[in-house]
Amino acid sequence: MKLLIPGPVTTRPEVRAAMDADFAPWDPDFRPLYAEVRARLAALAGHVLATHAVLPLQGAGHFAVEAAIRTLVPPEGGLLIPMVGNYAARMARLAREVGRRVVELPVSPVAPADAAAVGTALAADPTLSHVGFVYSETSSGIVHDVHAVGAAARGAGRRMLVDAVSAFGALPLDLSAQPEIDAAVFTANKCLEGVPGLAYVIARIDALRGAEGRAGSWSLDLADIFLAGERDGWGGFRFTPPAQVLAALRRALQLLADEGGPPARLARYRANARTLHEGMQAIGLTPYLASAVQGPIGVNVHAPADPAWSLENFVTALKARGFLISNFYNTARPSFRVGCIGAITPDDMDRFVAAVDAALQAMGVRDRGPDCQDRAASSG
């Protein structure tokens, strides 16, 4: 079964095989594994081990986003969040849940965020300390310009938190060149092509040093994770880690290097997205985004207007043909979402296009034109 969702992703057999062992995470033999992953991640982020801490956190990306907000955004500060999609909305909710003030900046659902608008909003409210920004918004498929938005934040003298969950490992992100970024958040199971269960925050050390006791949570305190690493050495977790997940990530990072690093992986993902985008049009379906703004991580496709269409039945029909996609939509107009990341090639995408065509025929969907009725998007 090929997982064509924007995470968890289809993984290589070598990654799965790396989990076929038991580990004692407090044993000295485990420390080199942890240290190797830490060094590789810091190198991917711009060789920032001298200025940034690579902080692991058990759980999903949302855990790490919340930890970054709790630890790095002072209670008297606030977040400007460009509302680029569902994951920006989740960031806003996480911030409000922990008592941080949020200002939402409206963004078109079918266009990149405007860096100039970010600068204007920051100038209008000098009490905002940070910009919270989703680099790759998988609910829409748009990759936003983290460099331009970062420059706007830097020019206004503000800090930035970047949700790079669906970006890190493929899309460019050099933290050494963007000093305004206090933290970038990502997980093992997206573009790094590992398995779920482990999130990371790469945070500036100078930002962490002033944040002791701010988080209001021991489990989600990045400053405490940093201090524990400084005190005990960078070879272990504070609490029991997902050790097998870390072992799988180490193997996945080696495979990333073998592939040619993030540029080569990004080229493959772009080829996947292009094959899918063009293939959907070839069989009479309509991609949600124009090709000029379509990102390489995931592609939304308008649901057919035909009354025989059912997303659940469509997902079931595709599973019978060897492909699994998301069984929900999170766009204003009904669509189905297809991930282009993971151990997937353009040949897999060609086979997927053929499976979609066959599934629609089996369902009796004749009218493949888009359902253009606006509806409330489901979460997911």
Helices and strands as residue ranges (DSSP letters): E 2-3, H 13-17, G 28-30, H 31-44, E 52-58, H 61-72, E 78-83, H 86-97, E 101-106, H 115-124, E 130-134, E 136-137, E 142-143, H 146-155, E 159-163, G 175-177, E 181-187, E 198-204, H 205-209, H 222-232, H 243-259, H 261-282, E 298-302, H 311-319, E 323-324, E 335-339, H 346-363
